């Protein structure tokens, strides 16, 4: 089972900089980068909520599930 994070795609489609997102959410650009690349083991619900608020999206827009072969 694999969860893919689509944050980078949303940022590109909305023409938003990671720096602006990080400022709004209250985390570092480095942490935004880790989230974008899927190098995090988890994410706090309040962080997810702030990401959705800033990007005007739903959590499902940020995450995709790919079943194992």
PQR file of N, CA, C, O and H, with PARSE charges and radii, in Angstrom:
ATOM      1  N   UNK A   1       0.849  -1.174   0.000 -0.4000 1.5000
ATOM      2  CA  UNK A   1       0.000   0.000   0.000 -0.0000 2.0000
ATOM      3  C   UNK A   1       0.891   1.232   0.000  0.5500 1.7000
ATOM      4  O   UNK A   1       1.905   1.278   0.696 -0.5500 1.4000
ATOM      5  N   UNK A   2       0.511   2.209  -0.773 -0.4000 1.5000
ATOM      6  CA  UNK A   2       1.316   3.414  -0.871 -0.0000 2.0000
ATOM      7  C   UNK A   2       0.410   4.648  -0.910  0.5500 1.7000
ATOM      8  O   UNK A   2      -0.583   4.692  -1.635 -0.5500 1.4000
ATOM      9  H   UNK A   2      -0.313   2.172  -1.338  0.4000 1.0000
ATOM     10  N   UNK A   3       0.776   5.624  -0.125 -0.4000 1.5000
ATOM     11  CA  UNK A   3       0.078   6.910  -0.138 -0.0000 2.0000
ATOM     12  C   UNK A   3       1.005   7.917  -0.812  0.5500 1.7000
ATOM     13  O   UNK A   3       2.145   8.107  -0.389 -0.5500 1.4000
ATOM     14  H   UNK A   3       1.583   5.589   0.464  0.4000 1.0000
ATOM     15  N   UNK A   4       0.505   8.557  -1.858 -0.4000 1.5000
ATOM     16  CA  UNK A   4       1.294   9.554  -2.574 -0.0000 2.0000
ATOM     17  C   UNK A   4       0.756  10.932  -2.229  0.5500 1.7000
ATOM     18  O   UNK A   4      -0.456  11.144  -2.192 -0.5500 1.4000
ATOM     19  H   UNK A   4      -0.421   8.403  -2.202  0.4000 1.0000
ATOM     20  N   UNK A   5       1.656  11.861  -1.978 -0.4000 1.5000
ATOM     21  CA  UNK A   5       1.284  13.231  -1.626 -0.0000 2.0000
ATOM     22  C   UNK A   5       1.349  14.085  -2.885  0.5500 1.7000
ATOM     23  O   UNK A   5       2.370  14.116  -3.572 -0.5500 1.4000
ATOM     24  H   UNK A   5       2.641  11.690  -2.008  0.4000 1.0000
ATOM     25  N   UNK A   6       0.258  14.773  -3.181 -0.4000 1.5000
ATOM     26  CA  UNK A   6       0.143  15.561  -4.416 -0.0000 2.0000
ATOM     27  C   UNK A   6       0.285  17.064  -4.158  0.5500 1.7000
ATOM     28  O   UNK A   6      -0.224  17.881  -4.926 -0.5500 1.4000
ATOM     29  H   UNK A   6      -0.571  14.747  -2.623  0.4000 1.0000
ATOM     30  N   UNK A   7       0.972  17.419  -3.083 -0.4000 1.5000
ATOM     31  CA  UNK A   7       1.118  18.826  -2.720 -0.0000 2.0000
ATOM     32  C   UNK A   7       1.834  19.620  -3.809  0.5500 1.7000
ATOM     33  O   UNK A   7       1.424  20.733  -4.140 -0.5500 1.4000
ATOM     34  H   UNK A   7       1.385  16.755  -2.459  0.4000 1.0000
ATOM     35  N   UNK A   8       2.891  19.056  -4.361 -0.4000 1.5000
ATOM     36  CA  UNK A   8       3.654  19.755  -5.391 -0.0000 2.0000
ATOM     37  C   UNK A   8       2.772  20.080  -6.599  0.5500 1.7000
ATOM     38  O   UNK A   8       2.859  21.175  -7.156 -0.5500 1.4000
ATOM     39  H   UNK A   8       3.224  18.152  -4.093  0.4000 1.0000
ATOM     40  N   UNK A   9       1.928  19.135  -7.001 -0.4000 1.5000
ATOM     41  CA  UNK A   9       1.025  19.345  -8.128 -0.0000 2.0000
ATOM     42  C   UNK A   9       0.036  20.480  -7.835  0.5500 1.7000
ATOM     43  O   UNK A   9      -0.241  21.309  -8.702 -0.5500 1.4000
ATOM     44  H   UNK A   9       1.858  18.246  -6.548  0.4000 1.0000
ATOM     45  N   UNK A  10      -0.487  20.507  -6.620 -0.4000 1.5000
ATOM     46  CA  UNK A  10      -1.437  21.563  -6.258 -0.0000 2.0000
ATOM     47  C   UNK A  10      -0.762  22.931  -6.232  0.5500 1.7000
ATOM     48  O   UNK A  10      -1.342  23.925  -6.669 -0.5500 1.4000
ATOM     49  H   UNK A  10      -0.263  19.833  -5.916  0.4000 1.0000
ATOM     50  N   UNK A  11       0.457  22.977  -5.722 -0.4000 1.5000
ATOM     51  CA  UNK A  11       1.183  24.246  -5.696 -0.0000 2.0000
ATOM     52  C   UNK A  11       1.420  24.759  -7.115  0.5500 1.7000
ATOM     53  O   UNK A  11       1.246  25.946  -7.389 -0.5500 1.4000
ATOM     54  H   UNK A  11       0.929  22.170  -5.368  0.4000 1.0000
ATOM     55  N   UNK A  12       1.811  23.874  -8.001 -0.4000 1.5000
ATOM     56  CA  UNK A  12       2.055  24.273  -9.389 -0.0000 2.0000
ATOM     57  C   UNK A  12       0.770  24.744 -10.070  0.5500 1.7000
ATOM     58  O   UNK A  12       0.762  25.767 -10.754 -0.5500 1.4000
ATOM     59  H   UNK A  12       1.952  22.909  -7.779  0.4000 1.0000
ATOM     60  N   UNK A  13      -0.307  23.997  -9.881 -0.4000 1.5000
ATOM     61  CA  UNK A  13      -1.561  24.357 -10.554 -0.0000 2.0000
ATOM     62  C   UNK A  13      -2.138  25.669 -10.034  0.5500 1.7000
ATOM     63  O   UNK A  13      -2.836  26.374 -10.762 -0.5500 1.4000
ATOM     64  H   UNK A  13      -0.300  23.165  -9.325  0.4000 1.0000
ATOM     65  N   UNK A  14      -1.847  25.996  -8.776 -0.4000 1.5000
ATOM     66  CA  UNK A  14      -2.358  27.241  -8.195 -0.0000 2.0000
ATOM     67  C   UNK A  14      -1.328  28.371  -8.244  0.5500 1.7000
ATOM     68  O   UNK A  14      -1.591  29.490  -7.802 -0.5500 1.4000
ATOM     69  H   UNK A  14      -1.279  25.423  -8.185  0.4000 1.0000
ATOM     70  N   UNK A  15      -0.151  28.057  -8.792 -0.4000 1.5000
ATOM     71  CA  UNK A  15       0.940  29.036  -8.918 -0.0000 2.0000
ATOM     72  C   UNK A  15       1.267  29.684  -7.576  0.5500 1.7000
ATOM     73  O   UNK A  15       1.342  30.906  -7.446 -0.5500 1.4000
ATOM     74  H   UNK A  15       0.063  27.148  -9.151  0.4000 1.0000
ATOM     75  N   UNK A  16       1.459  28.809  -6.579 -0.4000 1.5000
ATOM     76  CA  UNK A  16       1.759  29.230  -5.209 -0.0000 2.0000
ATOM     77  C   UNK A  16       3.178  28.798  -4.870  0.5500 1.7000
ATOM     78  O   UNK A  16       3.616  27.717  -5.266 -0.5500 1.4000
ATOM     79  H   UNK A  16       1.398  27.817  -6.685  0.4000 1.0000
ATOM     80  N   UNK A  17       3.893  29.641  -4.140 -0.4000 1.5000
ATOM     81  CA  UNK A  17       5.248  29.299  -3.714 -0.0000 2.0000
ATOM     82  C   UNK A  17       5.213  28.563  -2.372  0.5500 1.7000
ATOM     83  O   UNK A  17       4.376  28.834  -1.511 -0.5500 1.4000
ATOM     84  H   UNK A  17       3.538  30.519  -3.819  0.4000 1.0000
ATOM     85  N   UNK A  18       6.141  27.635  -2.227 -0.4000 1.5000
ATOM     86  CA  UNK A  18       6.255  26.893  -0.966 -0.0000 2.0000
ATOM     87  C   UNK A  18       6.478  27.836   0.203  0.5500 1.7000
ATOM     88  O   UNK A  18       5.981  27.598   1.304 -0.5500 1.4000
ATOM     89  H   UNK A  18       6.821  27.415  -2.926  0.4000 1.0000
ATOM     90  N   UNK A  19       7.226  28.907  -0.036 -0.4000 1.5000
ATOM     91  CA  UNK A  19       7.513  29.875   1.025 -0.0000 2.0000
ATOM     92  C   UNK A  19       6.232  30.490   1.566  0.5500 1.7000
ATOM     93  O   UNK A  19       6.078  30.627   2.780 -0.5500 1.4000
ATOM     94  H   UNK A  19       7.630  29.101  -0.930  0.4000 1.0000
ATOM     95  N   UNK A  20       5.311  30.863   0.682 -0.4000 1.5000
ATOM     96  CA  UNK A  20       4.049  31.456   1.114 -0.0000 2.0000
ATOM     97  C   UNK A  20       3.193  30.448   1.878  0.5500 1.7000
ATOM     98  O   UNK A  20       2.553  30.788   2.873 -0.5500 1.4000
ATOM     99  H   UNK A  20       5.437  30.752  -0.304  0.4000 1.0000
ATOM    100  N   UNK A  21       3.192  29.216   1.405 -0.4000 1.5000
ATOM    101  CA  UNK A  21       2.439  28.159   2.082 -0.0000 2.0000
ATOM    102  C   UNK A  21       3.013  27.899   3.471  0.5500 1.7000
ATOM    103  O   UNK A  21       2.266  27.786   4.442 -0.5500 1.4000
ATOM    104  H   UNK A  21       3.712  28.939   0.597  0.4000 1.0000
ATOM    105  N   UNK A  22       4.325  27.806   3.565 -0.4000 1.5000
ATOM    106  CA  UNK A  22       4.979  27.549   4.849 -0.0000 2.0000
ATOM    107  C   UNK A  22       4.658  28.645   5.852  0.5500 1.7000
ATOM    108  O   UNK A  22       4.380  28.366   7.019 -0.5500 1.4000
ATOM    109  H   UNK A  22       4.932  27.897   2.775  0.4000 1.0000
ATOM    110  N   UNK A  23       4.696  29.890   5.397 -0.4000 1.5000
ATOM    111  CA  UNK A  23       4.370  31.028   6.272 -0.0000 2.0000
ATOM    112  C   UNK A  23       2.952  30.919   6.806  0.5500 1.7000
ATOM    113  O   UNK A  23       2.718  31.108   8.000 -0.5500 1.4000
ATOM    114  H   UNK A  23       4.921  30.116   4.450  0.4000 1.0000
ATOM    115  N   UNK A  24       1.998  30.612   5.921 -0.4000 1.5000
ATOM    116  CA  UNK A  24       0.597  30.522   6.314 -0.0000 2.0000
ATOM    117  C   UNK A  24       0.358  29.384   7.299  0.5500 1.7000
ATOM    118  O   UNK A  24      -0.354  29.543   8.290 -0.5500 1.4000
ATOM    119  H   UNK A  24       2.188  30.458   4.951  0.4000 1.0000
ATOM    120  N   UNK A  25       0.965  28.232   7.012 -0.4000 1.5000
ATOM    121  CA  UNK A  25       0.757  27.046   7.846 -0.0000 2.0000
ATOM    122  C   UNK A  25       1.499  27.167   9.175  0.5500 1.7000
ATOM    123  O   UNK A  25       1.065  26.623  10.191 -0.5500 1.4000
ATOM    124  H   UNK A  25       1.544  28.102   6.207  0.4000 1.0000
ATOM    125  N   UNK A  26       2.623  27.887   9.158 -0.4000 1.5000
ATOM    126  CA  UNK A  26       3.397  28.045  10.386 -0.0000 2.0000
ATOM    127  C   UNK A  26       4.456  26.976  10.561  0.5500 1.7000
ATOM    128  O   UNK A  26       4.828  26.635  11.684 -0.5500 1.4000
ATOM    129  H   UNK A  26       2.976  28.329   8.333  0.4000 1.0000
ATOM    130  N   UNK A  27       4.942  26.446   9.444 -0.4000 1.5000
ATOM    131  CA  UNK A  27       6.035  25.478   9.490 -0.0000 2.0000
ATOM    132  C   UNK A  27       7.137  25.959   8.545  0.5500 1.7000
ATOM    133  O   UNK A  27       6.937  26.898   7.775 -0.5500 1.4000
ATOM    134  H   UNK A  27       4.640  26.723   8.532  0.4000 1.0000
ATOM    135  N   UNK A  28       8.284  25.319   8.610 -0.4000 1.5000
ATOM    136  CA  UNK A  28       9.421  25.756   7.801 -0.0000 2.0000
ATOM    137  C   UNK A  28       9.264  25.302   6.347  0.5500 1.7000
ATOM    138  O   UNK A  28       8.518  24.370   6.046 -0.5500 1.4000
ATOM    139  H   UNK A  28       8.446  24.557   9.235  0.4000 1.0000
ATOM    140  N   UNK A  29       9.982  25.980   5.462 -0.4000 1.5000
ATOM    141  CA  UNK A  29      10.000  25.559   4.059 -0.0000 2.0000
ATOM    142  C   UNK A  29      10.578  24.155   3.931  0.5500 1.7000
ATOM    143  O   UNK A  29      10.161  23.380   3.070 -0.5500 1.4000
ATOM    144  H   UNK A  29      10.588  26.737   5.706  0.4000 1.0000
ATOM    145  N   UNK A  30      11.535  23.836   4.789 -0.4000 1.5000
ATOM    146  CA  UNK A  30      12.128  22.496   4.785 -0.0000 2.0000
ATOM    147  C   UNK A  30      11.055  21.445   5.064  0.5500 1.7000
ATOM    148  O   UNK A  30      11.032  20.399   4.416 -0.5500 1.4000
ATOM    149  H   UNK A  30      11.873  24.466   5.488  0.4000 1.0000
ATOM    150  N   UNK A  31      10.171  21.712   6.020 -0.4000 1.5000
ATOM    151  CA  UNK A  31       9.102  20.761   6.320 -0.0000 2.0000
ATOM    152  C   UNK A  31       8.113  20.661   5.167  0.5500 1.7000
ATOM    153  O   UNK A  31       7.605  19.575   4.890 -0.5500 1.4000
ATOM    154  H   UNK A  31      10.190  22.562   6.547  0.4000 1.0000
ATOM    155  N   UNK A  32       7.831  21.768   4.491 -0.4000 1.5000
ATOM    156  CA  UNK A  32       6.968  21.726   3.302 -0.0000 2.0000
ATOM    157  C   UNK A  32       7.626  20.837   2.253  0.5500 1.7000
ATOM    158  O   UNK A  32       6.955  20.023   1.617 -0.5500 1.4000
ATOM    159  H   UNK A  32       8.244  22.650   4.716  0.4000 1.0000
ATOM    160  N   UNK A  33       8.929  20.989   2.072 -0.4000 1.5000
ATOM    161  CA  UNK A  33       9.667  20.184   1.115 -0.0000 2.0000
ATOM    162  C   UNK A  33       9.592  18.696   1.465  0.5500 1.7000
ATOM    163  O   UNK A  33       9.412  17.857   0.582 -0.5500 1.4000
ATOM    164  H   UNK A  33       9.473  21.650   2.589  0.4000 1.0000
ATOM    165  N   UNK A  34       9.728  18.376   2.739 -0.4000 1.5000
ATOM    166  CA  UNK A  34       9.638  16.980   3.177 -0.0000 2.0000
ATOM    167  C   UNK A  34       8.246  16.413   2.907  0.5500 1.7000
ATOM    168  O   UNK A  34       8.110  15.259   2.501 -0.5500 1.4000
ATOM    169  H   UNK A  34       9.875  19.058   3.456  0.4000 1.0000
ATOM    170  N   UNK A  35       7.220  17.220   3.132 -0.4000 1.5000
ATOM    171  CA  UNK A  35       5.850  16.783   2.858 -0.0000 2.0000
ATOM    172  C   UNK A  35       5.677  16.555   1.354  0.5500 1.7000
ATOM    173  O   UNK A  35       5.130  15.535   0.934 -0.5500 1.4000
ATOM    174  H   UNK A  35       7.330  18.158   3.463  0.4000 1.0000
ATOM    175  N   UNK A  36       6.146  17.507   0.551 -0.4000 1.5000
ATOM    176  CA  UNK A  36       6.006  17.411  -0.909 -0.0000 2.0000
ATOM    177  C   UNK A  36       6.651  16.153  -1.460  0.5500 1.7000
ATOM    178  O   UNK A  36       6.117  15.534  -2.381 -0.5500 1.4000
ATOM    179  H   UNK A  36       6.591  18.336   0.892  0.4000 1.0000
ATOM    180  N   UNK A  37       7.787  15.769  -0.910 -0.4000 1.5000
ATOM    181  CA  UNK A  37       8.513  14.614  -1.429 -0.0000 2.0000
ATOM    182  C   UNK A  37       8.094  13.307  -0.761  0.5500 1.7000
ATOM    183  O   UNK A  37       8.622  12.246  -1.097 -0.5500 1.4000
ATOM    184  H   UNK A  37       8.220  16.272  -0.162  0.4000 1.0000
ATOM    185  N   UNK A  38       7.159  13.369   0.172 -0.4000 1.5000
ATOM    186  CA  UNK A  38       6.667  12.165   0.823 -0.0000 2.0000
ATOM    187  C   UNK A  38       7.629  11.565   1.821  0.5500 1.7000
ATOM    188  O   UNK A  38       7.546  10.376   2.127 -0.5500 1.4000
ATOM    189  H   UNK A  38       6.731  14.231   0.445  0.4000 1.0000
ATOM    190  N   UNK A  39       8.542  12.370   2.333 -0.4000 1.5000
ATOM    191  CA  UNK A  39       9.548  11.867   3.269 -0.0000 2.0000
ATOM    192  C   UNK A  39       9.116  12.005   4.727  0.5500 1.7000
ATOM    193  O   UNK A  39       9.952  11.950   5.630 -0.5500 1.4000
ATOM    194  H   UNK A  39       8.610  13.336   2.084  0.4000 1.0000
ATOM    195  N   UNK A  40       7.829  12.183   4.959 -0.4000 1.5000
ATOM    196  CA  UNK A  40       7.320  12.272   6.324 -0.0000 2.0000
ATOM    197  C   UNK A  40       6.574  10.983   6.652  0.5500 1.7000
ATOM    198  O   UNK A  40       6.001  10.346   5.769 -0.5500 1.4000
ATOM    199  H   UNK A  40       7.151  12.228   4.227  0.4000 1.0000
ATOM    200  N   UNK A  41       6.586  10.610   7.908 -0.4000 1.5000
ATOM    201  CA  UNK A  41       5.884   9.410   8.348 -0.0000 2.0000
ATOM    202  C   UNK A  41       4.447   9.720   8.747  0.5500 1.7000
ATOM    203  O   UNK A  41       3.613   8.818   8.829 -0.5500 1.4000
ATOM    204  H   UNK A  41       7.052  11.128   8.626  0.4000 1.0000
ATOM    205  N   UNK A  42       4.161  10.990   8.992 -0.4000 1.5000
ATOM    206  CA  UNK A  42       2.818  11.395   9.395 -0.0000 2.0000
ATOM    207  C   UNK A  42       2.673  12.898   9.285  0.5500 1.7000
ATOM    208  O   UNK A  42       3.646  13.626   9.085 -0.5500 1.4000
ATOM    209  H   UNK A  42       4.839  11.722   8.925  0.4000 1.0000
ATOM    210  N   UNK A  43       1.441  13.341   9.419 -0.4000 1.5000
ATOM    211  CA  UNK A  43       1.161  14.774   9.371 -0.0000 2.0000
ATOM    212  C   UNK A  43       0.046  15.060  10.371  0.5500 1.7000
ATOM    213  O   UNK A  43      -0.923  14.306  10.470 -0.5500 1.4000
ATOM    214  H   UNK A  43       0.651  12.749   9.581  0.4000 1.0000
ATOM    215  N   UNK A  44       0.191  16.137  11.098 -0.4000 1.5000
ATOM    216  CA  UNK A  44      -0.819  16.512  12.084 -0.0000 2.0000
ATOM    217  C   UNK A  44      -2.081  16.991  11.373  0.5500 1.7000
ATOM    218  O   UNK A  44      -2.014  17.610  10.311 -0.5500 1.4000
ATOM    219  H   UNK A  44       0.978  16.749  11.018  0.4000 1.0000
ATOM    220  N   UNK A  45      -3.220  16.698  11.971 -0.4000 1.5000
ATOM    221  CA  UNK A  45      -4.483  17.118  11.368 -0.0000 2.0000
ATOM    222  C   UNK A  45      -4.581  18.628  11.251  0.5500 1.7000
ATOM    223  O   UNK A  45      -5.145  19.138  10.283 -0.5500 1.4000
ATOM    224  H   UNK A  45      -3.274  16.195  12.833  0.4000 1.0000
ATOM    225  N   UNK A  46      -4.037  19.356  12.228 -0.4000 1.5000
ATOM    226  CA  UNK A  46      -4.115  20.821  12.129 -0.0000 2.0000
ATOM    227  C   UNK A  46      -3.241  21.335  10.987  0.5500 1.7000
ATOM    228  O   UNK A  46      -3.585  22.336  10.358 -0.5500 1.4000
ATOM    229  H   UNK A  46      -3.578  18.942  13.015  0.4000 1.0000
ATOM    230  N   UNK A  47      -2.119  20.672  10.707 -0.4000 1.5000
ATOM    231  CA  UNK A  47      -1.283  21.041   9.560 -0.0000 2.0000
ATOM    232  C   UNK A  47      -2.022  20.733   8.265  0.5500 1.7000
ATOM    233  O   UNK A  47      -2.027  21.551   7.345 -0.5500 1.4000
ATOM    234  H   UNK A  47      -1.839  19.859  11.217  0.4000 1.0000
ATOM    235  N   UNK A  48      -2.639  19.575   8.186 -0.4000 1.5000
ATOM    236  CA  UNK A  48      -3.420  19.197   7.013 -0.0000 2.0000
ATOM    237  C   UNK A  48      -4.561  20.188   6.793  0.5500 1.7000
ATOM    238  O   UNK A  48      -4.833  20.583   5.659 -0.5500 1.4000
ATOM    239  H   UNK A  48      -2.634  18.911   8.934  0.4000 1.0000
ATOM    240  N   UNK A  49      -5.222  20.586   7.867 -0.4000 1.5000
ATOM    241  CA  UNK A  49      -6.316  21.552   7.762 -0.0000 2.0000
ATOM    242  C   UNK A  49      -5.821  22.898   7.228  0.5500 1.7000
ATOM    243  O   UNK A  49      -6.481  23.513   6.391 -0.5500 1.4000
ATOM    244  H   UNK A  49      -5.001  20.265   8.788  0.4000 1.0000
ATOM    245  N   UNK A  50      -4.665  23.354   7.708 -0.4000 1.5000
ATOM    246  CA  UNK A  50      -4.111  24.630   7.227 -0.0000 2.0000
ATOM    247  C   UNK A  50      -3.700  24.537   5.759  0.5500 1.7000
ATOM    248  O   UNK A  50      -3.891  25.491   5.005 -0.5500 1.4000
ATOM    249  H   UNK A  50      -4.129  22.854   8.388  0.4000 1.0000
ATOM    250  N   UNK A  51      -3.136  23.398   5.344 -0.4000 1.5000
ATOM    251  CA  UNK A  51      -2.792  23.199   3.940 -0.0000 2.0000
ATOM    252  C   UNK A  51      -4.051  23.298   3.079  0.5500 1.7000
ATOM    253  O   UNK A  51      -4.059  23.968   2.046 -0.5500 1.4000
ATOM    254  H   UNK A  51      -2.981  22.623   5.957  0.4000 1.0000
ATOM    255  N   UNK A  52      -5.105  22.625   3.516 -0.4000 1.5000
ATOM    256  CA  UNK A  52      -6.375  22.648   2.772 -0.0000 2.0000
ATOM    257  C   UNK A  52      -6.983  24.045   2.756  0.5500 1.7000
ATOM    258  O   UNK A  52      -7.533  24.471   1.740 -0.5500 1.4000
ATOM    259  H   UNK A  52      -5.098  22.080   4.354  0.4000 1.0000
ATOM    260  N   UNK A  53      -6.891  24.752   3.861 -0.4000 1.5000
ATOM    261  CA  UNK A  53      -7.429  26.108   3.924 -0.0000 2.0000
ATOM    262  C   UNK A  53      -6.706  27.014   2.931  0.5500 1.7000
ATOM    263  O   UNK A  53      -7.344  27.744   2.172 -0.5500 1.4000
ATOM    264  H   UNK A  53      -6.445  24.406   4.687  0.4000 1.0000
ATOM    265  N   UNK A  54      -5.381  26.964   2.939 -0.4000 1.5000
ATOM    266  CA  UNK A  54      -4.591  27.825   2.056 -0.0000 2.0000
ATOM    267  C   UNK A  54      -4.815  27.490   0.587  0.5500 1.7000
ATOM    268  O   UNK A  54      -4.932  28.383  -0.252 -0.5500 1.4000
ATOM    269  H   UNK A  54      -4.864  26.371   3.556  0.4000 1.0000
ATOM    270  N   UNK A  55      -4.875  26.186   0.283 -0.4000 1.5000
ATOM    271  CA  UNK A  55      -4.998  25.743  -1.107 -0.0000 2.0000
ATOM    272  C   UNK A  55      -6.444  25.608  -1.570  0.5500 1.7000
ATOM    273  O   UNK A  55      -6.701  25.293  -2.732 -0.5500 1.4000
ATOM    274  H   UNK A  55      -4.780  25.461   0.965  0.4000 1.0000
ATOM    275  N   UNK A  56      -7.395  25.848  -0.654 -0.4000 1.5000
ATOM    276  CA  UNK A  56      -8.826  25.743  -0.952 -0.0000 2.0000
ATOM    277  C   UNK A  56      -9.124  24.376  -1.575  0.5500 1.7000
ATOM    278  O   UNK A  56      -9.635  24.272  -2.691 -0.5500 1.4000
ATOM    279  H   UNK A  56      -7.186  26.104   0.290  0.4000 1.0000
ATOM    280  N   UNK A  57      -8.786  23.333  -0.812 -0.4000 1.5000
ATOM    281  CA  UNK A  57      -8.972  21.971  -1.308 -0.0000 2.0000
ATOM    282  C   UNK A  57      -9.428  21.069  -0.166  0.5500 1.7000
ATOM    283  O   UNK A  57      -9.557  21.509   0.976 -0.5500 1.4000
ATOM    284  H   UNK A  57      -8.371  23.417   0.094  0.4000 1.0000
ATOM    285  N   UNK A  58      -9.665  19.827  -0.487 -0.4000 1.5000
ATOM    286  CA  UNK A  58     -10.024  18.802   0.486 -0.0000 2.0000
ATOM    287  C   UNK A  58      -8.809  17.904   0.716  0.5500 1.7000
ATOM    288  O   UNK A  58      -7.928  17.841  -0.141 -0.5500 1.4000
ATOM    289  H   UNK A  58      -9.560  19.470  -1.415  0.4000 1.0000
ATOM    290  N   UNK A  59      -8.740  17.202   1.865 -0.4000 1.5000
ATOM    291  CA  UNK A  59      -7.610  16.309   2.109 -0.0000 2.0000
ATOM    292  C   UNK A  59      -7.393  15.298   0.984  0.5500 1.7000
ATOM    293  O   UNK A  59      -6.254  14.954   0.671 -0.5500 1.4000
ATOM    294  H   UNK A  59      -9.456  17.253   2.562  0.4000 1.0000
ATOM    295  N   UNK A  60      -8.463  14.828   0.385 -0.4000 1.5000
ATOM    296  CA  UNK A  60      -8.356  13.876  -0.723 -0.0000 2.0000
ATOM    297  C   UNK A  60      -7.681  14.462  -1.952  0.5500 1.7000
ATOM    298  O   UNK A  60      -7.169  13.720  -2.790 -0.5500 1.4000
ATOM    299  H   UNK A  60      -9.389  15.107   0.639  0.4000 1.0000
ATOM    300  N   UNK A  61      -7.675  15.785  -2.068 -0.4000 1.5000
ATOM    301  CA  UNK A  61      -6.977  16.430  -3.180 -0.0000 2.0000
ATOM    302  C   UNK A  61      -5.467  16.395  -2.975  0.5500 1.7000
ATOM    303  O   UNK A  61      -4.701  16.502  -3.932 -0.5500 1.4000
ATOM    304  H   UNK A  61      -8.091  16.387  -1.387  0.4000 1.0000
ATOM    305  N   UNK A  62      -5.046  16.244  -1.723 -0.4000 1.5000
ATOM    306  CA  UNK A  62      -3.628  16.237  -1.389 -0.0000 2.0000
ATOM    307  C   UNK A  62      -3.016  14.836  -1.363  0.5500 1.7000
ATOM    308  O   UNK A  62      -1.800  14.684  -1.482 -0.5500 1.4000
ATOM    309  H   UNK A  62      -5.669  16.157  -0.946  0.4000 1.0000
ATOM    310  N   UNK A  63      -3.863  13.814  -1.205 -0.4000 1.5000
ATOM    311  CA  UNK A  63      -3.377  12.448  -1.020 -0.0000 2.0000
ATOM    312  C   UNK A  63      -3.972  11.511  -2.069  0.5500 1.7000
ATOM    313  O   UNK A  63      -5.125  11.669  -2.470 -0.5500 1.4000
ATOM    314  H   UNK A  63      -4.850  13.938  -1.108  0.4000 1.0000
ATOM    315  N   UNK A  64      -3.179  10.537  -2.508 -0.4000 1.5000
ATOM    316  CA  UNK A  64      -3.661   9.512  -3.423 -0.0000 2.0000
ATOM    317  C   UNK A  64      -3.198   8.153  -2.917  0.5500 1.7000
ATOM    318  O   UNK A  64      -2.053   7.998  -2.491 -0.5500 1.4000
ATOM    319  H   UNK A  64      -2.242  10.409  -2.181  0.4000 1.0000
ATOM    320  N   UNK A  65      -4.080   7.186  -2.967 -0.4000 1.5000
ATOM    321  CA  UNK A  65      -3.774   5.820  -2.532 -0.0000 2.0000
ATOM    322  C   UNK A  65      -3.505   4.946  -3.750  0.5500 1.7000
ATOM    323  O   UNK A  65      -4.271   4.950  -4.713 -0.5500 1.4000
ATOM    324  H   UNK A  65      -5.010   7.312  -3.313  0.4000 1.0000
ATOM    325  N   UNK A  66      -2.403   4.193  -3.694 -0.4000 1.5000
ATOM    326  CA  UNK A  66      -2.069   3.249  -4.741 -0.0000 2.0000
ATOM    327  C   UNK A  66      -1.896   1.875  -4.088  0.5500 1.7000
ATOM    328  O   UNK A  66      -0.986   1.684  -3.281 -0.5500 1.4000
ATOM    329  H   UNK A  66      -1.780   4.190  -2.911  0.4000 1.0000
ATOM    330  N   UNK A  67      -2.752   0.933  -4.429 -0.4000 1.5000
ATOM    331  CA  UNK A  67      -2.627  -0.405  -3.815 -0.0000 2.0000
ATOM    332  C   UNK A  67      -1.382  -1.127  -4.324  0.5500 1.7000
ATOM    333  O   UNK A  67      -0.908  -0.868  -5.430 -0.5500 1.4000
ATOM    334  H   UNK A  67      -3.491   1.088  -5.084  0.4000 1.0000
ATOM    335  N   UNK A  68      -0.864  -2.032  -3.504 -0.4000 1.5000
ATOM    336  CA  UNK A  68       0.290  -2.841  -3.902 -0.0000 2.0000
ATOM    337  C   UNK A  68      -0.125  -3.805  -5.012  0.5500 1.7000
ATOM    338  O   UNK A  68      -1.285  -4.204  -5.115 -0.5500 1.4000
ATOM    339  H   UNK A  68      -1.249  -2.242  -2.605  0.4000 1.0000
ATOM    340  N   UNK A  69       0.826  -4.153  -5.810 -0.4000 1.5000
ATOM    341  CA  UNK A  69       0.569  -5.109  -6.904 -0.0000 2.0000
ATOM    342  C   UNK A  69       0.463  -6.508  -6.360  0.5500 1.7000
ATOM    343  O   UNK A  69       0.250  -7.452  -7.121 -0.5500 1.4000
ATOM    344  H   UNK A  69       1.768  -3.828  -5.726  0.4000 1.0000
TER
END
